[in-house]
Amino acid sequence: MPLTALERLGLHRPELRAWAMYDWANSPFQSTVVNAVFPLFFSSYAAFGLEPVVATTRYAWGTTIAVVIVAVLSPVLGAVADYRAWKKRLLAVFLALGAGAVLLMAGIERGAWIVALLIFIAANIGDRLAWVFYDSLLPHIASAHEVDRASSAGYAIGYLGGGVLLLINLAWILSPATFGLRDTATATKAAFVSVAAWWLLFSIPLFRRVPEPPAAAPGDVAQRDAVRLAFVHARQTFHELRGYRNAFLMLVAFLLYNDGIQTMIRMAAIYGAEVGINANAQIAAFVIVQFVGVPCSFLFGAAADRIGAKPAIFVAVAVYTVVSIMAYFLRTEWQFFALAFLVGTVQGGSQALSRSLFARMIPKHKSSEYFGFFSVFEKFAGVAGPGLFAASVTIFGSSRAAVLSVILFFIAGALVLTRVDVAEGEAQARRSP
């Protein structure tokens, strides 16, 4: 029987559509706050009076602190969610933390860099920890043959939501008077308010339509001392994860090739500026990535059905390798746009299929715990890459050579991915008690 249009998109049931809508709700935090607006707002407004290099250093430390806190908390909180059946409850808690912190950004005063940094750290913690519980719901609402399409649909809808609000926010910031806003700072703060409201409003369908999965332990055990059990089981889960050989290898492969992806994302603006790409062209390129990512994420979900998620990830890694080579020869703005287009074709798909492939190879009743460790690996991706980038610049005296060095992460990740036996991993997950 032929698939319906919604089945092809992975959105054919209410709970799948409601789950995917959270990506629409949350993505403006990444597109508007983290990538496009807050870094400039922090350096030019919140850190007013500080030397630029000092402001950048403190911003980097704030990001690092948030990453470390999330990495420490996510496996333990994942265990709590599994053993108390609290996935949606904890998602709500950290959604409120993240969106509330973004709302507080509207009250940041000029020069109040300490307050700004604390709020930014809180927003990042809320965002990333909420994502752990969001991801962990996927294997409970999608079957093995649906999970690739559903995961890809989430990313595609997220790109669309993030892109739509980003365009609105950039219009406010670039021409505040047109919208009755006093100045750029006022427009920027209005953008923060819009992101918080968007995040809260469009998260409602998930809480209404997606059921809470059952607890991973009997009720009396789960209620007695869930937090103590969480610490014990988080440690046990890490050792157990290594027993799920293919899921563990998938995590290692993801850590490696995602390190290359995150390095390219983080260094793109600096590298582009170095080779003469102006700020407006860079903003336009970022918008290209957002909107190209919408159809291409759906296409990756469809491709995974035909050729498998693992081969589709290989395609994405190969495209990133080509992007690295092309970036070495980057000279003009049109080449920068071409690179943005290529990144947009694979960025959402590679992330979505990595998530869905991992989801298929872990036991469902411990999905939050396992996705807690997935979050750890995801957050530490991008740590080694910038270091290698900096070392390459030092050794070769050129950022062009550093761009080529990122290919090492794609090669290493692809080699580890070849060792992942998806069928065996899925069978082992099904046999889990």
C-alpha positions in Angstrom: 0.0 0.0 0.0 1.5 3.4 -1.0 2.5 5.8 1.7 0.4 9.0 2.2 2.1 12.4 2.0 2.2 12.7 5.8 3.7 9.2 6.1 6.4 10.1 3.7 7.2 13.1 5.9 7.0 11.2 9.1 4.1 13.3 10.4 1.1 10.9 10.0 0.1 10.7 13.6 -0.9 13.5 16.0 1.8 12.6 18.5 4.5 12.6 15.8 3.4 16.1 14.6 3.2 17.4 18.2 6.7 16.0 18.9 8.1 17.6 15.8 6.5 21.0 16.7 8.8 21.2 19.7 11.7 21.6 17.2 9.8 24.5 15.6 9.3 26.0 19.1 12.9 25.6 20.2 15.0 26.3 17.1 14.8 30.1 17.3 16.8 29.9 20.5 19.7 28.5 18.4 19.2 30.6 15.3 18.3 34.0 16.8 19.9 33.9 20.3 23.0 31.7 20.1 24.0 32.1 16.5 22.9 35.5 15.2 22.0 38.0 18.0 23.3 37.4 21.5 27.0 37.2 20.7 27.0 40.7 19.1 24.6 42.0 21.8 26.9 40.7 24.5 30.1 42.2 23.0 28.7 45.6 22.0 26.1 46.2 24.7 26.3 44.0 27.7 30.1 44.0 27.8 30.3 47.7 27.0 33.5 49.1 28.4 35.5 45.9 28.2 38.2 45.3 25.7 36.9 43.1 22.8 39.3 40.3 23.5 38.2 40.3 27.2 34.6 40.2 26.2 35.2 37.3 23.8 37.1 35.4 26.4 34.4 35.8 29.1 31.7 34.8 26.6 33.7 31.7 25.7 34.1 30.8 29.4 30.3 31.2 29.9 29.6 28.8 27.0 32.1 26.3 28.4 30.6 26.4 31.9 27.1 25.7 30.4 28.5 22.8 28.4 30.2 21.2 31.5 27.1 21.6 33.7 24.9 19.9 31.0 27.4 17.1 30.6 27.5 16.4 34.3 23.7 16.6 34.9 22.2 15.0 31.8 23.0 11.3 32.5 21.8 11.6 36.1 18.6 13.6 35.2 18.0 11.1 32.4 18.0 8.3 34.9 15.6 10.2 37.1 13.3 10.7 34.1 13.3 7.0 33.3 12.8 5.8 36.9 10.1 8.3 37.8 8.4 8.5 34.4 9.3 12.2 34.4 10.4 12.8 30.8 7.7 15.4 30.1 7.9 16.9 33.6 11.6 17.5 33.4 11.3 18.7 29.8 8.8 21.3 31.1 11.1 22.3 34.0 14.1 23.0 31.7 11.9 24.5 29.0 10.7 27.0 31.7 14.3 27.7 32.7 15.5 28.2 29.2 12.6 30.3 28.0 12.5 32.3 31.2 16.2 33.1 30.9 15.7 34.3 27.4 12.9 36.5 28.6 15.2 38.0 31.2 17.7 38.9 28.5 15.3 41.8 27.6 16.1 43.4 31.0 19.9 43.3 30.6 21.5 46.8 31.1 24.4 48.2 29.2 27.7 47.1 30.7 26.0 44.4 32.9 28.2 41.6 31.5 28.1 39.5 34.6 24.3 39.4 34.7 24.2 38.8 30.9 26.6 35.9 31.2 24.7 34.3 34.1 21.4 34.6 32.1 23.0 33.2 29.0 24.5 30.2 30.9 21.0 29.5 32.4 19.4 29.7 29.0 21.9 27.2 27.5 21.5 24.8 30.4 17.7 24.9 30.1 17.8 24.5 26.3 20.3 21.5 26.3 18.7 19.6 29.2 15.2 20.0 27.8 16.6 18.6 24.5 17.7 15.4 26.3 14.1 14.6 27.4 12.7 15.7 24.0 15.1 13.3 22.2 14.3 10.5 24.6 10.6 10.6 23.7 11.3 9.7 20.0 11.7 5.9 20.4 8.5 5.7 22.3 6.3 7.3 19.7 8.0 6.1 16.4 8.5 2.5 15.4 11.8 1.3 13.9 10.7 2.0 10.3 9.3 5.5 11.3 12.1 6.8 13.4 14.4 8.2 10.6 11.5 10.1 8.9 10.2 11.4 12.3 13.6 12.6 13.4 14.3 14.2 10.1 10.9 15.9 10.1 11.7 17.4 13.5 14.9 19.0 12.2 13.2 20.2 9.0 10.4 21.9 10.9 12.9 23.3 13.3 14.9 24.9 10.4 11.7 26.4 9.1 10.6 27.8 12.5 14.1 29.1 13.3 14.4 30.7 9.9 11.0 32.4 10.0 11.5 34.0 13.4 15.1 34.9 12.5 14.0 36.8 9.4 11.5 38.7 11.5 14.0 39.4 14.3 16.7 40.6 11.8 14.1 42.9 10.2 13.5 44.5 13.6 17.2 44.9 14.4 18.2 46.2 11.0 15.4 48.8 10.7 13.9 49.4 14.2 12.2 52.6 13.3 10.1 50.8 10.7 8.5 48.7 13.4 8.1 51.6 16.0 11.2 50.5 18.0 13.4 53.1 19.5 16.8 51.7 18.5 18.8 48.6 17.8 19.2 47.6 21.5 15.4 47.9 21.9 14.8 45.8 18.8 17.3 43.2 20.0 15.5 42.9 23.4 12.2 42.6 21.6 13.7 39.7 19.6 14.6 38.0 22.9 11.0 38.4 24.1 9.7 36.9 20.8 12.0 33.9 21.1 10.8 33.1 24.6 7.1 33.5 23.7 7.6 31.4 20.5 9.3 28.7 22.5 6.6 28.5 25.1 3.6 28.8 22.8 4.6 26.2 20.2 5.7 23.6 22.9 2.1 23.2 24.0 1.2 20.5 21.4 3.9 18.2 22.7 2.5 18.3 26.3 -1.0 17.8 25.0 -0.5 15.0 22.5 2.7 13.1 23.3 2.1 10.5 26.1 4.5 10.0 29.0 6.3 6.7 28.6 6.0 4.3 31.6 8.6 4.2 34.3 11.6 2.0 33.8 11.2 0.5 37.3 8.3 -0.7 39.4 6.4 2.1 41.0 7.5 1.4 44.6 11.2 1.4 43.6 10.8 4.4 41.4 9.2 6.5 44.1 11.3 5.4 47.1 14.6 7.0 46.3 14.8 7.9 42.6 17.6 10.5 42.9 19.9 8.0 44.7 19.0 5.4 42.2 19.6 7.8 39.4 23.3 8.3 40.4 23.7 4.5 40.7 22.1 3.7 37.4 23.8 6.5 35.5 27.1 4.9 36.4 25.8 1.5 35.6 24.3 2.7 32.3 27.7 4.0 31.1 29.2 0.6 31.7 26.2 -1.1 30.2 26.3 1.2 27.2 29.7 -0.2 26.3 28.0 -3.6 26.2 25.7 -2.3 23.5 28.7 -2.3 21.2 27.0 -0.8 18.1 25.3 2.0 20.0 28.6 2.9 21.7 30.5 2.8 18.4 27.8 5.1 16.9 28.4 7.5 19.8 32.1 7.5 19.1 31.6 8.0 15.4 29.2 10.8 16.1 31.6 12.5 18.5 34.3 12.5 15.8 32.4 13.6 12.7 30.2 16.0 14.7 33.4 17.6 16.0 34.3 18.4 12.4 30.7 19.8 11.8 30.7 21.9 15.0 34.2 23.3 14.2 33.0 24.4 10.8 30.0 26.1 12.3 31.9 27.9 15.0 34.8 29.0 12.8 32.8 29.9 9.7 32.3 33.6 10.7 35.9 34.1 11.7 37.3 32.4 8.7 34.9 34.2 6.4 35.8 37.6 7.8 39.5 36.7 7.4 39.1 36.1 3.7 37.1 39.2 3.2 33.4 38.1 3.4 31.4 41.0 4.9 29.0 40.7 7.8 25.8 41.2 5.6 26.9 38.4 3.3 27.5 36.2 6.3 24.0 36.8 7.7 22.6 36.1 4.2 24.5 32.8 4.1 23.2 31.8 7.5 19.6 32.4 6.3 20.4 30.2 3.3 21.5 27.4 5.6 18.2 27.7 7.6 15.9 27.5 4.6 17.8 25.0 2.5 17.8 22.8 5.5 14.0 22.5 5.5 13.4 20.4 2.3 16.8 18.7 2.6 16.1 17.4 6.1 12.9 15.8 4.8 14.8 14.4 1.8 17.4 12.8 4.1 14.6 11.1 6.0 13.2 9.7 2.7 16.7 8.7 1.6 17.2 6.8 4.9 14.1 4.7 4.0 15.6 3.7 0.7 19.3 3.3 1.4 19.4 3.2 5.2 20.4 5.8 7.8 24.0 4.7 8.0 24.7 5.2 4.2 22.9 8.5 4.3 25.2 9.7 7.1 28.2 8.7 5.0 26.8 10.9 2.2 26.5 13.8 4.6 30.1 13.3 5.9 31.3 13.1 2.3 29.6 16.5 1.5 31.2 18.1 4.5 34.6 16.8 3.3 34.0 18.5 -0.1 32.9 21.7 1.8 36.2 21.7 3.7 38.2 21.4 0.4 36.1 24.1 -1.3 36.6 26.4 1.8 40.4 26.1 1.3 39.9 27.9 -2.1 37.4 30.4 -0.9 37.8 33.8 -2.4 34.5 35.4 -3.2 31.0 35.9 -1.7 29.3 33.7 -4.3 31.6 30.9 -3.2 30.6 31.5 0.4 27.0 31.3 -0.6 27.6 28.0 -2.4 29.3 26.6 0.7 26.3 27.7 2.8 23.9 26.0 0.3 25.9 22.7 0.6 26.0 22.9 4.4 22.3 23.4 4.4 21.7 20.3 2.3 23.3 18.0 4.9 23.4 19.7 8.3 19.9 18.8 9.5 19.9 15.4 7.9 23.2 14.3 9.4 22.1 15.4 12.9 18.6 13.9 12.5 19.8 10.5 11.3 22.5 10.3 13.9 19.8 10.7 16.6 17.4 8.2 15.0 20.1 5.6 14.4 21.2 5.8 18.0 17.6 5.6 19.1 17.1 2.3 17.3 20.0 0.7 19.0 19.2 1.4 22.7 16.6 -0.1 25.1 13.5 2.0 25.1 12.9 1.8 28.8 16.2 3.6 29.4 16.0 6.1 26.6 16.5 9.2 28.8 19.6 7.7 30.4 21.1 6.8 27.0 20.2 10.1 25.5 21.8 11.8 28.5 25.1 10.2 27.4 24.2 11.1 23.7 24.0 14.7 25.0 27.4 14.5 26.7 29.0 13.3 23.4 27.1 15.9 21.4 28.2 18.7 23.7 31.9 17.7 23.8 31.9 17.6 20.0 33.6 20.7 18.9 36.2 20.8 21.7 39.0 19.1 19.9 38.3 20.6 16.5 38.9 24.3 17.3 42.1 23.2 19.1 43.3 21.4 16.0 42.3 24.5 13.9 44.3 26.8 16.1 47.3 24.4 16.1 47.2 24.3 12.3 47.1 28.0 12.0 50.2 28.2 14.4 52.1 25.5 12.5 51.3 26.5 8.9 50.6 30.2 9.4 47.4 30.0 7.5 43.7 29.4 8.3 43.3 27.8 4.9 45.5 24.9 6.0 43.4 24.8 9.3 40.2 24.4 7.2 41.7 21.3 5.5 42.7 19.8 8.9 39.0 19.5 9.8 38.8 16.7 7.2 40.6 14.4 9.7 37.5 14.4 11.9 35.3 13.4 9.0 37.6 10.6 8.0 38.0 9.3 11.5 34.2 9.4 12.2 33.5 7.6 8.9 36.0 4.9 9.7 34.4 4.2 13.1 30.9 4.3 11.5 31.9 1.5 9.2 32.2 -0.7 12.3 28.6 -0.1 13.3 26.4 -3.1 12.5 22.9 -1.6 12.6 20.9 -4.8 12.3 22.9 -6.4 15.2 22.4 -3.2 17.3 18.7 -3.2 16.7 18.4 -6.9 17.6 20.3 -6.4 20.8 18.0 -3.4 21.8 14.9 -5.6 21.2 16.4 -8.4 23.4 17.0 -5.9 26.2 14.9 -6.9 29.3 
